[in-house]
Amino acid sequence: MTDYTEDAIAALSGARARLLRDQIGKVPARPGLYAIYGHDVWEELGLGEPPDDRPLYVGKAEDSLATRDIKTHFGEGRTGQSTVRRSFAALLAKKLDLHGMPRNPDNPGHFSNYGLSPRDDRRLTDWMKEHLRLAAWPKPRECEVPLIDIEREVLARLEPPLNLKDVITPWAAMIKAARKSLADEARAWTP
C-alpha cells in the first residue's frame, strides 16, 4: 500500500464528506478519487444496517473531479452515462417510481447501460442531492502511481457496497439483480 493510498483514504473519510448540494463549484477540476456517503440511507436502499462508516461508492476521475462528480453523476443527471446512478436508480426504483429505458431511445441497445426518462433523472438527482454526501481526493501533481492502482487499493480497504468492479462485497448480487430489473425494463421499452 502506498502513502498515496493512505492519503486518499484519509481524504475520502466520511468525516470530510459534505452534502452534494453544497459541493457544486467546490470540487477541484483535477484527476482524483471521490467517495459517496449516505449513512442514513442504507436501509432505504435495501442494504440493511451500515456495518461501519464506509462509503456507498468510490470512483475515479481521470480528467476532472468537477466534471465526473458534479456534472455526470449529480448535475446533468444522465443515468445512462453513470454506473453509480444506475445502481441508485435500481435500488430506489420502487420508492421513486423510476423506470428503465434505453439510454439512446433512437438507437436502443446495450440495455445493461439503461437510462431514465428526463423526469425520472430529475427525481433521482433531487434525491441524491438531498441524501448523499461527497468527499474528494485530488491526485497530487507529483504522484506517478496510476490512479487505477490507488483506486483498487482504496476499494480493497473500504469495500463500498455499490462498487461492482474490482471489489467483492456481500451486496453485489442484490445490486446486480436490481440493476437487471431496470435493464429488462429498458429492453421491453417502447416509445
Secondary structure per residue as TSV (DSSP state, phi and psi in degrees):
chain	resnum	aa	ss	phi	psi
A	1	M	-	360.0	135.0
A	2	T	-	-89.6	162.4
A	3	D	H	-60.7	-32.4
A	4	Y	H	-64.3	-36.9
A	5	T	H	-63.2	-44.8
A	6	E	H	-62.0	-41.6
A	7	D	H	-62.6	-42.5
A	8	A	H	-63.3	-45.2
A	9	I	H	-61.0	-41.5
A	10	A	H	-63.8	-44.5
A	11	A	H	-68.3	-29.4
A	12	L	T	-90.5	9.6
A	13	S	S	-66.3	153.5
A	14	G	G	-59.4	-29.9
A	15	A	G	-64.4	-25.2
A	16	R	G	-94.0	-8.2
A	17	A	-	-72.7	143.5
A	18	R	E	-125.8	154.8
A	19	L	E	-53.8	139.4
A	20	L	G	-56.4	-43.4
A	21	R	G	-61.9	-21.4
A	22	D	G	-93.2	-2.8
A	23	Q	T	-94.1	-12.8
A	24	I	T	-59.7	126.8
A	25	G	T	83.2	-2.1
A	26	K	T	-111.5	-11.3
A	27	V	S	-85.3	131.4
A	28	P	-	-67.8	147.5
A	29	A	S	-87.2	60.0
A	30	R	S	-136.6	159.4
A	31	P	-	-62.9	154.9
A	32	G	E	166.0	-167.5
A	33	L	E	-114.1	155.9
A	34	Y	E	-139.1	154.1
A	35	A	E	-129.8	136.3
A	36	I	E	-107.0	127.2
A	37	Y	E	-116.2	153.2
A	38	G	-	-168.0	61.0
A	39	H	G	-52.3	-36.2
A	40	D	G	-81.6	-4.5
A	41	V	G	-112.6	4.4
A	42	W	T	-53.6	-49.9
A	43	E	T	-67.0	-39.4
A	44	E	T	-59.6	-34.1
A	45	L	T	-81.3	-6.1
A	46	G	T	83.7	16.3
A	47	L	-	-91.6	-6.1
A	48	G	-	85.0	-164.7
A	49	E	S	-71.8	136.9
A	50	P	-	-65.7	131.2
A	51	P	S	-72.4	-20.7
A	52	D	S	-169.0	-159.3
A	53	D	S	-95.1	29.5
A	54	R	-	-67.2	153.3
A	55	P	-	-73.5	160.5
A	56	L	S	-74.4	-31.9
A	57	Y	E	-155.6	144.0
A	58	V	E	-126.7	133.3
A	59	G	E	-138.4	172.3
A	60	K	E	-123.6	150.0
A	61	A	E	-122.4	107.1
A	62	E	S	-69.7	-28.8
A	63	D	S	-108.4	-51.9
A	64	S	-	-153.9	119.9
A	65	L	H	-59.7	-38.3
A	66	A	I	-62.8	-42.8
A	67	T	I	-72.2	-48.9
A	68	R	I	-67.5	-50.5
A	69	D	I	-70.6	-62.2
A	70	I	I	-75.5	-48.1
A	71	K	I	-75.3	-56.1
A	72	T	I	-69.9	-49.0
A	73	H	I	-82.5	-36.5
A	74	F	I	-126.2	-16.3
A	75	G	I	-93.7	-70.6
A	76	E	S	-73.2	-24.0
A	77	G	-	64.8	56.2
A	78	R	-	-108.6	92.3
A	79	T	G	-60.7	-34.1
A	80	G	G	-63.4	-17.0
A	81	Q	G	-102.7	4.0
A	82	S	-	-139.3	115.8
A	83	T	H	-64.4	-36.9
A	84	V	H	-69.1	-36.0
A	85	R	H	-65.0	-38.1
A	86	R	H	-62.7	-39.0
A	87	S	H	-66.6	-47.2
A	88	F	H	-60.4	-43.3
A	89	A	H	-59.6	-43.8
A	90	A	H	-63.6	-42.4
A	91	L	H	-74.5	-23.0
A	92	L	H	-107.6	7.8
A	93	A	H	-54.5	-48.3
A	94	K	H	-69.5	-47.5
A	95	K	H	-60.5	-42.6
A	96	L	H	-99.9	1.9
A	97	D	T	56.7	54.1
A	98	L	-	-98.8	144.2
A	99	H	-	-133.2	133.9
A	100	G	E	-73.1	145.9
A	101	M	E	-149.8	163.0
A	102	P	-	-58.6	141.5
A	103	R	S	-69.3	-22.8
A	104	N	S	-125.2	90.3
A	105	P	T	-60.4	-24.1
A	106	D	T	-76.2	-19.4
A	107	N	S	-143.6	70.5
A	108	P	-	-59.6	143.5
A	109	G	-	164.6	177.5
A	110	H	-	46.0	56.1
A	111	F	G	-66.5	-20.3
A	112	S	G	-66.8	-20.1
A	113	N	G	-98.8	45.6
A	114	Y	-	-57.7	158.0
A	115	G	E	-116.6	-171.2
A	116	L	E	-129.3	160.6
A	117	S	-	-65.8	160.5
A	118	P	H	-55.0	-39.2
A	119	R	H	-63.3	-45.9
A	120	D	H	-67.1	-38.0
A	121	D	H	-61.1	-42.7
A	122	R	H	-62.3	-43.1
A	123	R	H	-61.9	-44.7
A	124	L	H	-65.2	-44.9
A	125	T	H	-59.0	-44.8
A	126	D	H	-60.5	-43.6
A	127	W	H	-62.0	-45.3
A	128	M	H	-62.2	-45.4
A	129	K	H	-64.0	-31.2
A	130	E	H	-80.5	-32.1
A	131	H	H	-112.1	-17.9
A	132	L	-	-106.9	154.5
A	133	R	E	-121.2	154.8
A	134	L	E	-130.0	136.8
A	135	A	E	-124.7	147.2
A	136	A	E	-133.6	149.7
A	137	W	E	-128.3	102.2
A	138	P	E	-70.9	131.3
A	139	K	-	-66.3	126.8
A	140	P	-	-59.3	141.8
A	141	R	T	-58.9	-32.3
A	142	E	T	-82.2	-6.5
A	143	C	-	-72.4	121.7
A	144	E	-	-101.8	-3.1
A	145	V	S	-72.6	129.6
A	146	P	-	-57.3	137.8
A	147	L	H	-57.4	-36.8
A	148	I	H	-60.8	-36.4
A	149	D	H	-67.6	-41.3
A	150	I	H	-66.6	-42.9
A	151	E	H	-58.6	-46.0
A	152	R	H	-61.4	-39.5
A	153	E	H	-66.9	-39.7
A	154	V	H	-64.8	-43.9
A	155	L	H	-60.4	-42.3
A	156	A	H	-62.4	-35.6
A	157	R	H	-78.5	-42.6
A	158	L	H	-92.2	-25.1
A	159	E	-	46.4	60.4
A	160	P	-	-70.1	135.9
A	161	P	T	-67.1	-29.2
A	162	L	T	-84.7	-8.3
A	163	N	-	-76.4	126.9
A	164	L	-	-111.2	0.9
A	165	K	S	-129.4	141.7
A	166	D	S	69.0	10.7
A	167	V	-	-157.4	144.0
A	168	I	-	-111.0	125.6
A	169	T	-	-131.2	162.2
A	170	P	T	-67.6	-12.4
A	171	W	T	-95.3	-8.9
A	172	A	H	-57.9	-47.0
A	173	A	H	-62.2	-41.9
A	174	M	H	-65.4	-42.4
A	175	I	H	-68.2	-41.8
A	176	K	H	-61.9	-39.0
A	177	A	H	-65.2	-42.1
A	178	A	H	-64.5	-40.4
A	179	R	H	-66.9	-37.4
A	180	K	H	-61.4	-36.8
A	181	S	H	-60.5	-45.0
A	182	L	H	-71.8	-32.5
A	183	A	H	-64.3	-39.4
A	184	D	H	-64.1	-39.1
A	185	E	H	-61.1	-42.6
A	186	A	H	-63.1	-39.8
A	187	R	H	-63.8	-37.0
A	188	A	H	-88.3	-4.7
A	189	W	-	-60.7	140.3
A	190	T	-	-133.7	145.0
A	191	P	-	-67.0	360.0
